[in-house]
């Protein structure tokens, strides 16, 4: 993938040159740095990418490995793999992604499963996450897949877990009565909720839940 766009940064009142492309080995150290900035503690550091995982990604399914540059600096990335997973069956992020290695990638799969998306906080005013997401929707269409799905963090849920079920929390975010930095972004980007999954990921902020979300290919 190679795509050039522009982004406007209201803080600096200037347009930025933005480039979406497949990430490569030369990008690994910067991608790991972005992960650390995007997912600070209490997010577990063991879930940050390492070079071996990234090497697996680009060798197994390079088409699902994209990054976004701002003025030549990698500012975020998104990674996805093909699968045939049944979204009504409980699963964990570790199980479906092979511990983040993507060794569970199924070349014949009909679904694109999001392994990860992250953006350096210093660049979040440019809407880079939305551009990465739209680019991955194009990958779904390009490969004639049925849909994109992924398990989303719910990082504000820990503030409400004693009075709201995961389903109630998601519904309030959908109604815009609560804000969640991940779910609010995904809903605005066109993703629809499927169901929360307990014990999806080691993430205290999400009370270890992940919300399964989907985007259906309108051309299939």
C-alpha positions in Angstrom: 0.0 0.0 0.0 1.3 3.5 -0.9 -1.0 6.4 -0.3 -0.3 10.1 0.0 -2.7 12.4 1.9 -2.7 15.7 3.8 -3.6 16.4 7.4 -4.4 19.8 9.1 -3.0 20.4 12.5 -5.1 23.1 14.2 -2.5 23.7 16.9 0.2 24.8 14.4 -2.3 26.0 11.7 -0.5 24.1 9.0 -1.0 21.2 6.6 1.1 18.1 7.1 2.3 15.7 4.4 1.0 12.3 5.4 2.1 9.0 3.8 0.5 5.6 4.4 2.6 2.6 3.4 3.5 -0.9 4.4 5.9 -1.0 7.2 9.3 -2.7 6.9 12.2 -3.9 9.0 13.8 -0.4 8.9 10.7 0.8 10.8 10.8 -1.7 13.7 12.6 0.4 16.4 10.3 3.4 15.7 7.2 1.2 15.7 8.2 -0.1 19.2 8.8 3.4 20.4 5.3 4.4 19.2 3.8 1.5 21.0 5.4 2.5 24.3 4.1 6.1 23.9 0.6 5.0 22.8 0.2 2.4 25.6 1.8 3.6 28.8 1.4 1.9 32.1 -0.8 0.5 33.5 -1.0 -1.2 30.1 1.3 -4.2 30.4 4.6 -3.8 28.7 4.7 -7.4 27.7 2.1 -6.6 25.1 4.3 -4.0 23.3 5.7 -5.3 20.0 9.2 -6.7 19.9 11.3 -7.0 16.8 10.7 -10.8 16.4 6.9 -10.2 16.4 7.2 -7.4 13.8 9.5 -9.6 11.7 6.8 -12.3 11.8 4.2 -9.8 10.7 6.0 -8.6 7.6 7.0 -12.1 6.5 3.6 -13.7 7.1 1.2 -11.1 5.7 2.9 -7.8 4.7 -0.3 -6.5 3.1 -1.8 -6.3 6.6 1.1 -4.3 8.0 0.7 -0.5 7.4 2.2 2.6 9.0 1.5 6.3 8.6 4.2 8.9 8.3 3.9 12.6 9.1 6.6 14.7 7.3 8.6 11.5 7.0 8.3 10.4 10.6 6.4 7.2 11.4 3.6 8.3 13.7 1.4 5.2 13.9 0.6 1.8 12.6 -2.1 -0.8 12.1 -1.7 -4.6 11.7 -4.2 -7.2 10.6 -4.4 -10.8 9.5 -6.8 -13.1 7.7 -8.9 -15.6 9.7 -12.1 -17.6 9.6 -12.9 -17.1 13.3 -16.5 -17.5 14.5 -17.2 -14.3 16.4 -19.8 -16.1 18.6 -17.1 -18.2 20.1 -15.2 -16.7 23.0 -11.5 -16.2 22.3 -8.6 -14.2 23.6 -6.3 -11.8 21.8 -3.4 -14.2 22.4 -5.3 -17.1 20.9 -6.4 -15.4 17.7 -3.2 -13.6 17.0 -0.7 -16.3 18.1 0.5 -14.2 20.9 0.9 -11.2 18.6 3.0 -13.1 16.1 0.3 -13.6 13.4 1.4 -17.2 13.0 -2.3 -18.1 13.1 -2.9 -16.1 9.9 -5.1 -18.1 7.5 -4.3 -17.2 3.8 -7.7 -18.5 2.8 -9.6 -16.6 5.6 -12.6 -14.5 4.7 -12.3 -12.0 7.6 -9.6 -9.4 8.3 -8.8 -9.4 12.0 -7.3 -6.3 13.5 -4.2 -7.3 15.6 -3.3 -3.8 16.7 -3.7 -0.1 15.9 -1.7 2.7 17.7 -0.8 6.3 17.1 1.9 8.4 18.8 0.0 10.8 21.2 2.0 13.7 19.8 0.2 13.3 16.4 -3.3 12.4 17.5 -4.8 15.8 16.5 -4.4 14.8 12.8 -6.9 12.0 12.8 -4.3 9.4 11.8 -6.2 6.5 13.4 -9.1 7.2 11.2 -6.9 7.3 8.1 -5.3 4.0 9.1 -8.7 2.4 9.6 -10.0 3.6 6.3 -6.9 2.2 4.6 -7.5 -1.2 6.2 -11.1 -1.1 5.0 -9.6 -0.8 1.5 -7.6 -3.9 2.2 -10.8 -5.8 3.0 -12.3 -4.6 -0.3 -9.1 -5.4 -2.3 -9.0 -9.0 -1.1 -12.8 -9.4 -1.5 -13.2 -10.3 2.2 -16.5 -10.4 4.0 -15.6 -7.9 6.8 -13.1 -6.5 9.2 -13.4 -7.5 12.9 -11.3 -6.8 16.0 -11.4 -6.9 19.7 -11.2 -3.3 21.1 -10.0 -2.1 24.4 -12.5 -0.3 26.7 -10.0 1.8 28.7 -12.5 3.9 30.6 -14.6 0.9 31.6 -12.7 0.4 34.9 -14.3 3.7 36.1 -17.8 2.2 35.7 -17.4 -1.5 36.1 -19.1 -1.6 39.6 -22.3 0.0 38.4 -22.5 -0.9 34.6 -22.2 -4.2 32.8 -20.0 -4.2 29.7 -23.0 -4.1 27.5 -24.5 -1.2 29.4 -21.2 0.7 29.2 -21.0 0.1 25.4 -24.5 1.3 24.8 -23.9 4.5 26.7 -20.8 5.2 24.6 -22.8 4.5 21.5 -25.4 7.1 22.7 -22.6 9.5 23.3 -23.5 9.7 27.0 -20.1 8.4 28.0 -16.7 8.9 26.3 -14.2 6.1 25.8 -11.0 7.0 23.9 -11.0 3.7 21.9 -14.7 2.9 21.5 -15.7 6.4 20.7 -13.0 6.6 18.0 -14.0 3.2 16.5 -17.7 4.0 16.3 -16.9 7.3 14.6 -14.7 5.3 12.2 -17.6 3.1 11.1 -17.2 0.1 13.3 -20.2 -1.6 14.8 -20.3 -3.4 18.2 -20.8 -7.2 18.1 -20.4 -8.2 21.8 -18.0 -7.8 24.8 -15.7 -10.8 25.5 -14.5 -11.4 29.0 -10.8 -12.2 29.7 -10.0 -11.0 26.2 -6.7 -9.3 27.1 -4.6 -8.5 30.2 -5.7 -4.9 30.6 -6.8 -3.6 33.9 -8.3 -0.4 32.5 -10.7 -2.5 30.4 -11.4 -4.8 33.3 -9.8 -7.4 30.9 -12.7 -7.1 28.5 -12.5 -6.6 24.7 -15.4 -5.4 22.6 -15.6 -7.3 19.4 -16.4 -4.8 16.6 -16.9 -5.2 12.9 -17.1 -3.4 9.5 -18.9 -5.3 6.8 -17.7 -5.1 3.2 -20.5 -3.3 1.3 -19.3 -4.9 -2.0 -19.8 -8.5 -1.1 
